[in-house]
Amino acid sequence: MSPGASIVVVGAGPRGTGFLERLAANLPELYGDGPLDVHLVDPHPPGPGRIWRTEQSPLLWMNSQAEDVTMFTDETVELDGPVRPGPTLAEWAGIDGRTFPSRPQQGAYLRWVYERARDALPVTVTVHEHRTTALRIGGPREGRQRVWLEGSAVPLLADLVVLTVGHLDAHPDREQRELAAFAARHRLVHLPPDFTADSDLGALRAGEPVLVRGLGLAFVDLMVLLTEGRGGRYEGEGDALVYVPSGREPVLHVGSRRGVPYHSKIGYAFDGERPPLPRFFGAEQTDALLRRTGPVDFGRDVWPLVDKELGWAHYHRLFSTHPERTSLAWSDFEKAYEQAPPRGAELAAVVAAAVPDPADRLDLDALDHPLDGIRFDSAEALQHGLRDYITDDLNRRHDPAHSPDAAVFAGLLSVYGQLLRLGRHVDLGGWWHGFFSYLASGPPGPRLRQLLALSRAGVVRFLGPQVAVEADEERGVFRASSAAAPGAWTEARALVEARLPDPTLELTGSPLLRALYEEGARATASGLLVVDPADGRIVEHDGRPHPRRFALGPHTTARAGGAFTRPRTGGVAFGQNDVTARAALAFLRDRECRLPAPLSA
């Protein structure tokens, strides 16, 4: 083993911390007690990073309950390294596991996890923290890499580089550039896609209308910071919750493609028999797709398998917990469902014959387009209609009579594991991840109750689905319309894009990722960095994985669903961290990796 080996990890937030934990766990077996330098590069604090930093408003919550957040492996995770159990956020903080913690609380947990992982390393390993930005990676495939940092003329030398940069800023696309230029010409306010906690919300003035595109989690943060964050408060509880304005709030006119918020978090315990997964989209089907010589198309080849798998989870739960709502013996239904081709008339007929009430059938297309074809006679009718929809969703997601919804959530997690195996062989695009978040990663129920109270108070006004925004040069305002209210327009001097920046290499705000892209790292059509699903190595333009460069996280084709892992759910991200850490350590152990880098690298 060569002395003085080094790894540079770019990104010291949750993913970088998870990689460090796996590095510490696997090091005794694969590397021993040789010297090793680990350089962590991140302008934000190690552990929480930017998104979970402790210096942000405690009004902002996690989107998971405290008992559902862990940074530690258990026996359900598929990994070759050792299991190193640890406490959930709830156990560590000593709080009620069913609560939704604040982001500063999660940041404190992540800082502790980072310190524990760092302290688990032997004395022969030195961790260097660089609170700055990585700009570029250079160096030959077979030699040491150089990582240039902002503010330093001398690059870090590394035998391996691991990118765990998490969510990043992005440069505006053409539409956003045009909207920004229009806003500048007419002295309007335009806030592009961003992390809401970092947006300049002070530009949104009290009492004035604001157009908002997006009803996902970024909107929930916006809603909180512009209401409670400006001194408003809630009184009462449940359906009687009332919002008392401070007078400093703008009026938020909000819409999106679907026109409705993400589905509420499920508010009951998922007990009883669980669907045996995977069944129709497992290793056998994934292996068959990987063996194909031609391209794999998500819509044609993968989505039908996903649809059938989620249906299997739904109906297994319905038959096992509510047989009175079915009209066929489970064994007969199982056989017929198995034999029917996915997403066809034959499968629909099998389901219709066995499940009399259409409300008990799973229709993913209808879920994805909940307001298609619905028209409202007036703006007020639209407000009432949307409030009814949100109320119905809240009631359903807190009623165990609808526990097939929870089974579909389990199916989504199973599906994600197979999609990660497909990796660079299929471009999932942005739709799948948005659909997953819409079904499985919505806001806590209390947030939707607050949204209803804000709507009743007139602080939030719903625009509806398929929202179109125009820049009216003649009037010097933004205008929005919706398919649900033909002919109705809403005008405002402020527009907020309530969504995160897309993680594309073409528009990324990371100079390092941008440089990799321009120098030939392979990207998908939707702009994700292509990595080898086997170990996370970055794939170059010629299709070869780079032996010394790895990447994990949402900017890659190995992006996992959800920000954090629930205990005892397989922990796909933990398995990815483990295999990459083991590949890195084995590389350092087995190869002469400290070749001199050329001066021109």
C-alpha positions in Angstrom: 0.0 0.0 0.0 1.3 3.4 -1.0 1.8 5.8 1.9 -0.1 9.0 2.0 -3.1 8.0 0.0 -5.9 10.6 -0.2 -9.6 10.9 -1.0 -11.3 14.2 -1.8 -15.0 14.2 -1.0 -16.9 17.2 -2.6 -20.0 17.8 -0.6 -20.1 17.3 3.2 -23.9 17.3 3.7 -26.0 14.2 4.4 -24.7 12.2 1.5 -21.1 13.0 2.1 -21.7 12.2 5.8 -23.2 8.9 4.8 -20.3 8.1 2.6 -17.9 8.9 5.4 -19.8 6.6 7.8 -19.4 3.7 5.4 -15.8 4.6 4.8 -15.2 4.3 8.5 -17.2 1.1 8.8 -15.3 -0.7 5.9 -11.8 0.7 6.5 -10.6 -2.0 9.0 -11.4 -4.8 6.6 -10.4 -3.3 3.3 -7.6 -0.9 4.1 -6.2 -1.6 7.5 -4.3 1.0 9.5 -2.3 2.6 6.7 -2.2 6.4 6.5 -5.1 8.1 4.6 -6.1 11.7 4.1 -9.7 12.5 3.7 -10.5 16.0 2.4 -14.1 17.2 2.8 -14.9 20.2 0.5 -18.1 22.2 1.2 -18.7 25.9 2.0 -21.4 24.8 4.5 -21.0 23.0 7.8 -20.2 19.3 7.6 -23.1 17.1 8.5 -26.1 19.4 7.8 -24.6 21.1 4.8 -26.6 23.9 3.2 -30.2 22.5 3.2 -30.2 21.3 6.8 -28.0 24.0 8.3 -29.0 24.9 11.9 -29.0 28.7 11.1 -32.5 28.8 9.5 -36.0 29.4 10.6 -37.4 26.8 13.1 -40.8 27.4 11.4 -39.5 25.2 8.6 -40.2 21.5 9.2 -38.8 18.3 8.0 -41.1 16.4 5.7 -40.7 13.2 7.7 -41.6 12.2 11.2 -38.8 11.9 13.6 -39.1 8.2 14.0 -38.8 7.8 10.2 -35.4 9.4 9.9 -32.1 7.5 10.3 -28.6 7.8 9.1 -27.6 4.3 10.1 -27.7 0.9 8.6 -29.6 -2.1 9.8 -30.0 -5.7 8.8 -32.6 -4.9 6.1 -29.9 -3.0 4.0 -28.2 -5.0 1.3 -24.6 -4.3 1.8 -21.2 -6.2 2.0 -19.9 -4.0 4.7 -20.7 -4.2 8.4 -24.0 -3.0 9.8 -23.4 -0.2 12.2 -26.7 0.6 13.9 -27.5 4.0 15.5 -30.4 6.0 16.7 -33.1 7.6 14.7 -33.6 11.3 14.9 -36.4 10.7 17.5 -34.2 8.5 19.7 -31.2 10.8 19.5 -33.2 13.9 20.3 -35.5 12.3 22.8 -38.7 13.6 21.1 -42.0 12.1 20.1 -41.4 10.0 17.1 -44.7 11.1 15.4 -43.7 14.7 15.3 -42.3 16.6 12.3 -39.0 18.1 13.6 -37.7 21.4 12.5 -34.9 21.6 10.0 -32.5 23.0 12.6 -33.2 19.9 14.8 -32.4 17.7 11.8 -29.3 19.7 11.2 -28.1 19.1 14.8 -28.7 15.4 14.3 -26.7 15.4 11.1 -23.8 17.3 12.8 -23.7 14.6 15.5 -23.8 11.8 12.9 -20.9 13.4 11.1 -18.8 13.8 14.3 -19.5 10.2 15.2 -18.4 9.0 11.8 -15.3 11.1 11.9 -14.4 10.0 15.4 -14.8 6.3 14.3 -11.9 6.6 11.9 -8.5 5.3 13.2 -5.8 7.8 14.2 -4.0 7.0 10.9 -6.8 8.7 9.0 -6.7 12.5 9.0 -9.9 14.4 8.0 -9.4 17.9 6.5 -12.3 20.3 6.3 -12.2 22.8 3.5 -15.0 25.4 3.9 -15.0 26.5 0.2 -16.2 25.5 -3.2 -14.6 22.9 -5.6 -14.1 24.4 -9.0 -12.6 21.7 -11.2 -11.1 18.3 -11.4 -8.1 17.5 -13.5 -5.6 14.6 -13.9 -5.1 11.5 -16.0 -7.3 8.4 -15.8 -4.3 6.4 -14.4 -2.8 9.1 -12.2 -3.5 11.3 -9.2 -6.4 13.8 -9.6 -6.2 17.5 -8.9 -9.1 19.3 -7.3 -9.0 23.1 -7.6 -10.7 25.0 -4.8 -12.0 28.6 -4.8 -9.5 30.9 -3.1 -6.5 28.6 -3.5 -3.9 28.5 -6.2 -2.7 25.1 -5.2 -5.0 22.1 -6.0 -5.6 19.2 -3.7 -4.0 16.0 -4.8 -6.2 13.0 -4.7 -6.0 9.3 -5.5 -9.8 9.3 -5.7 -12.5 11.9 -5.9 -16.1 11.3 -4.7 -18.8 13.8 -5.5 -21.7 14.0 -3.0 -22.8 17.5 -3.7 -26.5 17.1 -3.1 -29.0 19.7 -4.4 -27.5 22.7 -6.2 -28.3 26.0 -7.6 -28.9 26.3 -11.3 -28.5 28.9 -14.0 -31.9 30.0 -15.4 -33.2 28.4 -18.6 -34.4 30.3 -21.5 -37.9 30.9 -20.1 -36.6 32.1 -16.8 -34.1 34.4 -18.5 -36.9 36.0 -20.5 -39.1 36.4 -17.4 -36.3 38.0 -15.5 -35.6 40.4 -18.3 -39.3 41.3 -18.5 -39.4 41.9 -14.7 -36.3 44.1 -15.0 -37.8 46.2 -17.8 -41.0 46.8 -15.8 -39.6 46.9 -12.3 -41.4 43.8 -11.3 -40.4 41.0 -8.9 -39.3 37.6 -10.4 -38.0 34.9 -8.1 -36.7 31.9 -10.1 -36.5 28.3 -8.9 -34.5 28.3 -5.7 -34.3 26.9 -2.2 -37.1 28.9 -0.5 -35.1 29.6 2.6 -32.5 31.4 0.5 -34.9 33.4 -1.7 -35.3 37.2 -1.3 -38.8 37.1 0.0 -38.5 40.6 1.4 -39.3 41.8 -2.2 -42.8 40.5 -1.8 -44.8 43.3 -0.3 -47.7 43.1 2.2 -51.2 43.0 0.6 -50.0 42.7 -3.0 -50.9 39.8 -5.2 -48.1 37.3 -6.0 -48.4 34.6 -8.7 -46.9 31.4 -7.6 -46.1 28.4 -9.9 -45.8 25.2 -7.9 -47.7 23.4 -5.2 -45.0 21.1 -3.9 -42.8 21.3 -0.9 -41.1 24.5 -2.0 -44.5 26.2 -1.9 -45.1 24.9 1.6 -41.9 26.6 2.7 -42.9 29.8 0.9 -46.4 29.7 2.5 -44.9 29.3 6.0 -42.3 32.1 5.7 -44.7 34.6 4.3 -47.4 33.9 6.9 -46.2 32.7 10.3 -42.8 34.0 9.3 -44.3 37.5 9.1 -46.1 37.4 12.4 -49.4 35.6 11.6 -50.7 32.9 13.8 -53.2 30.0 13.9 -56.0 29.5 16.4 -58.1 26.4 17.0 -57.4 23.0 15.5 -58.5 20.4 13.0 -61.3 21.6 10.7 -61.8 24.6 12.9 -58.3 25.9 12.4 -58.3 29.7 11.7 -55.5 31.9 10.5 -55.1 35.3 12.1 -53.2 37.6 9.7 -50.5 40.0 10.9 -51.3 42.3 7.9 -47.8 41.9 6.5 -48.7 39.0 4.2 -48.9 39.2 0.4 -51.8 37.4 -1.3 -50.5 34.2 -2.9 -52.3 33.1 -6.1 -51.0 29.6 -6.6 -51.3 26.9 -9.3 -49.3 24.2 -11.0 -49.6 21.5 -13.7 -51.9 19.4 -11.5 -53.3 22.3 -9.6 -53.4 20.5 -6.3 -50.8 20.0 -3.5 -48.8 16.9 -3.1 -50.7 14.2 -1.3 -50.6 14.4 2.5 -48.3 12.2 4.5 -50.1 9.1 5.6 -51.3 9.6 9.2 -51.9 6.1 10.5 -49.7 3.1 11.3 -49.3 0.5 8.5 -49.9 -2.7 10.4 -51.1 -6.2 9.4 -50.0 -8.2 6.3 -47.7 -6.4 3.9 -47.6 -7.0 0.2 -44.9 -9.4 -0.9 -42.6 -7.2 -3.0 -41.3 -7.2 -5.6 -43.6 -9.4 -7.7 -43.9 -8.0 -11.2 -40.9 -5.6 -11.3 -38.1 -7.3 -9.5 -34.6 -8.6 -10.2 -35.8 -11.0 -13.0 -37.5 -8.2 -15.0 -34.7 -5.8 -14.4 -32.1 -8.3 -15.5 -34.1 -8.9 -18.7 -34.1 -5.2 -19.4 -30.4 -5.0 -18.8 -29.7 -7.8 -21.3 -31.4 -6.0 -24.1 -29.2 -4.9 -26.9 -31.3 -1.9 -27.9 -32.3 1.2 -25.9 -34.6 0.8 -22.9 -37.5 3.3 -23.0 -39.1 4.2 -19.7 -42.6 4.8 -21.1 -42.7 1.7 -23.3 -40.6 -0.8 -21.3 -40.5 0.2 -17.7 -43.7 2.1 -16.8 -46.0 -0.8 -17.6 -44.1 -2.9 -15.1 -44.2 -0.2 -12.5 -47.9 0.2 -13.0 -48.6 -3.5 -12.5 -46.3 -3.7 -9.5 -48.0 -0.8 -7.7 -51.4 -2.3 -8.6 -50.3 -5.6 -7.1 -49.3 -3.8 -3.8 -52.7 -2.0 -3.8 -54.9 -5.0 -4.4 -53.0 -7.3 -2.1 -53.7 -4.9 0.7 -57.3 -4.4 -0.3 -58.0 -8.1 -0.4 -56.2 -8.9 2.8 -57.7 -6.2 5.0 -61.0 -5.4 3.3 -62.3 -8.6 1.6 -65.9 -7.3 1.9 -65.0 -4.7 -0.7 -64.0 -7.4 -3.2 -66.1 -9.9 -5.2 -63.6 -12.6 -6.0 -61.5 -15.1 -4.1 -57.9 -13.8 -3.7 -56.4 -16.9 -5.3 -58.6 -16.4 -8.4 -57.8 -12.7 -8.6 -54.1 -13.3 -8.1 -54.0 -15.8 -11.0 -55.9 -13.6 -13.3 -53.9 -10.5 -12.4 -50.7 -12.4 -13.0 -51.7 -13.6 -16.4 -53.1 -10.3 -17.7 -50.7 -8.0 -19.7 -49.8 -4.8 -17.9 -51.9 -1.6 -18.5 -54.3 -3.1 -21.0 -58.0 -3.7 -21.3 -57.6 -7.2 -20.1 -56.1 -6.1 -16.8 -58.7 -3.4 -16.3 -61.4 -6.0 -16.9 -59.9 -8.3 -14.3 -59.8 -5.5 -11.7 -63.4 -4.3 -12.5 -64.7 -7.9 -12.1 -63.1 -8.3 -8.7 -63.4 -4.8 -7.2 -66.9 -3.4 -7.6 -66.4 0.1 -6.4 -64.3 2.2 -8.8 -63.1 4.2 -5.8 -61.2 1.1 -4.6 -59.4 0.6 -7.9 -55.9 2.1 -8.5 -55.8 4.5 -11.4 -52.3 6.0 -11.6 -53.3 8.2 -14.6 -56.2 9.7 -12.8 -54.0 10.3 -9.7 -51.5 12.2 -11.9 -54.3 14.3 -13.4 -56.8 14.8 -10.6 -58.5 17.9 -12.1 -58.5 17.0 -15.8 -61.7 18.0 -17.5 -63.1 19.8 -14.4 -64.3 23.4 -15.0 -65.5 25.9 -12.4 -68.1 28.6 -13.1 -66.2 31.3 -11.0 -63.1 32.0 -9.1 -65.0 31.4 -5.8 -66.3 28.1 -7.0 -62.7 27.1 -7.8 -61.6 28.0 -4.2 -64.4 25.9 -2.7 -63.6 23.0 -5.1 -60.0 23.0 -4.2 -60.6 23.2 -0.5 -63.0 20.2 -0.8 -60.4 18.3 -2.7 -57.7 19.0 -0.1 -60.1 18.1 2.8 -61.0 14.8 1.1 -57.3 14.0 0.6 -56.5 14.7 4.3 -59.4 12.5 5.5 -58.4 9.7 3.2 -54.7 9.8 4.1 -55.6 9.6 7.8 -58.1 6.8 7.5 -56.8 3.2 7.7 -59.8 2.1 5.7 -57.7 3.4 2.8 -54.5 1.6 3.8 -54.0 0.3 0.2 -52.5 3.9 -0.2 -49.8 2.9 2.3 -49.2 -0.3 0.4 -48.7 1.7 -2.8 -46.1 3.7 -0.9 -44.3 0.5 -0.1 -44.5 -0.4 -3.7 -43.0 2.9 -4.8 -39.9 2.2 -2.5 -39.6 -1.3 -4.0 -39.8 0.1 -7.6 -37.2 2.7 -6.9 -34.7 0.0 -6.0 -35.1 -1.6 -9.4 -35.0 1.7 -11.2 -31.6 2.4 -9.6 -30.3 -1.0 -10.9 -31.3 0.2 -14.4 -29.1 3.2 -13.8 -27.6 4.6 -17.0 -29.6 2.2 -19.2 -32.8 4.2 -19.0 -33.5 8.0 -18.7 -36.2 8.4 -16.2 -36.5 12.1 -16.9 -38.1 14.5 -14.5 -41.7 13.2 -14.6 -41.0 10.0 -12.6 -39.3 11.8 -9.7 -42.1 14.4 -9.6 -44.8 11.7 -9.6 -43.0 9.8 -6.9 -42.8 12.9 -4.7 -46.4 13.8 -5.5 -47.6 10.4 -4.2 -45.0 9.5 -1.6 -43.3 12.7 -0.3 -46.1 15.2 0.3 -46.4 17.6 3.2 -47.4 16.7 6.8 -51.2 16.7 7.3 -50.9 19.8 9.6 -49.4 21.8 6.8 -52.4 21.1 4.6 -54.8 22.1 7.4 -52.8 25.4 7.5 -53.2 25.8 3.8 -57.0 25.4 4.1 -57.1 28.0 6.9 -55.0 30.4 4.7 -57.4 29.8 1.8 -60.4 30.6 4.0 -58.6 33.7 5.2 -58.0 34.9 1.6 -54.2 34.8 2.0 -54.0 32.0 -0.5 -56.0 31.9 -3.7 -56.0 28.8 -5.9 -55.5 29.2 -9.6 -56.1 25.6 -10.7 -54.3 23.1 -13.0 -52.3 23.6 -16.2 -51.4 27.2 -15.2 -50.0 29.4 -17.9 -48.1 32.5 -17.1 -47.7 35.4 -19.6 -45.6 38.5 -19.6 -47.9 41.3 -20.7 -45.7 43.9 -22.2 -48.5 46.4 -22.8 -49.7 46.4 -19.2 -46.4 45.7 -17.6 -47.6 42.8 -15.4 -47.5 39.0 -15.1 -50.8 37.3 -16.0 -51.8 33.7 -15.1 -54.7 31.5 -16.4 -55.8 28.0 -15.8 -57.7 25.4 -17.8 -60.1 25.0 -14.9 -61.3 28.6 -15.3 -61.4 29.4 -19.0 -61.2 33.1 -19.8 -60.2 34.1 -16.2 -56.9 35.9 -15.8 -55.0 36.9 -12.6 -52.6 39.8 -12.8 -49.7 40.5 -10.4 -46.4 42.5 -10.3 -44.6 39.5 -8.7 -44.0 36.0 -9.9 -42.4 33.2 -7.8 -41.3 29.9 -9.2 -41.9 27.6 -6.2 -39.8 24.7 -7.0 -36.2 23.5 -6.7 -33.8 24.0 -9.6 -33.5 21.0 -11.9 -30.3 19.0 -11.3 -29.1 19.3 -14.9 -25.4 19.3 -15.9 -26.1 21.8 -18.6 -27.5 24.5 -16.3 -25.9 23.5 -13.0 -24.6 26.2 -10.7 -21.7 24.0 -9.7 -18.6 25.0 -11.6 -17.1 21.6 -11.0 -20.1 19.6 -12.5 -20.3 22.1 -15.3 -16.6 21.6 -16.1 -17.1 17.8 -16.0 -19.9 18.1 -18.4 -18.0 20.4 -20.8 -15.0 18.1 -20.7 -17.0 15.0 -21.7 -18.6 13.3 -18.8 -21.7 11.5 -20.0 -25.1 13.0 -19.3 -28.7 11.7 -19.9 -31.1 13.6 -22.1 -32.6 15.1 -18.9 -29.2 16.3 -17.8 -28.2 13.8 -15.1 -24.6 12.7 -14.6 -24.3 9.1 -15.8 -22.7 6.8 -13.2 -22.0 3.1 -13.2 -24.8 1.5 -11.1 -22.3 -1.1 -9.9 -20.2 1.3 -7.8 -21.0 4.9 -8.7 -18.0 5.6 -10.9 -18.6 8.5 -13.3 -19.1 7.4 -16.9 -17.1 9.2 -19.6 -18.1 10.2 -23.1 -16.7 6.9 -24.5 -18.8 4.8 -22.1 -16.0 3.8 -19.8 -16.3 4.4 -16.0 -13.5 6.7 -14.7 -11.4 4.6 -12.3 -10.8 7.5 -9.9 -14.0 9.5 -10.0 -17.2 8.6 -8.2 -20.5 10.4 -7.7 -23.6 9.8 -5.5 -26.8 11.8 -5.2 -29.6 13.6 -6.9 -27.4 15.0 -9.8 -26.7 11.4 -10.9 -28.5 8.5 -12.6 -28.3 6.7 -9.2 -30.5 9.3 -7.4 -32.6 7.6 -4.7 -36.1 8.5 -3.8 -36.7 10.6 -0.7 -34.3 12.8 1.2 -33.7 10.3 4.1 -34.1 6.7 4.9 -36.8 5.1 7.1 -35.5 2.5 9.5 -35.8 -1.1 8.3 -36.8 -0.3 4.8 -33.8 -1.5 2.9 -32.0 1.8 2.7 -31.0 1.9 -1.0 -28.9 5.0 -0.4 -27.0 3.2 2.4 -26.3 0.4 0.0 -25.0 2.8 -2.6 -22.7 4.5 -0.1 -21.4 1.2 1.1 -20.5 -0.2 -2.4 -18.8 3.1 -3.3 -16.8 3.2 -0.1 -15.7 -0.4 -0.5 -14.7 0.2 -4.2 -12.7 3.3 -3.1 -10.9 1.4 -0.3 -10.2 -1.6 -2.5 -8.8 0.6 -5.2 -6.4 2.2 -2.7 -5.4 -1.1 -1.3 -4.9 -3.1 -4.5 -3.5 -0.6 -7.0 -0.5 1.7 -7.3 -2.6 4.8 -7.4 -0.1 7.5 -6.5 1.3 8.1 -10.0 2.7 11.6 -10.4 0.2 14.0 -12.1 1.6 15.9 -15.1 2.2 19.6 -14.5 -0.3 20.5 -17.2 -3.2 18.5 -15.7 
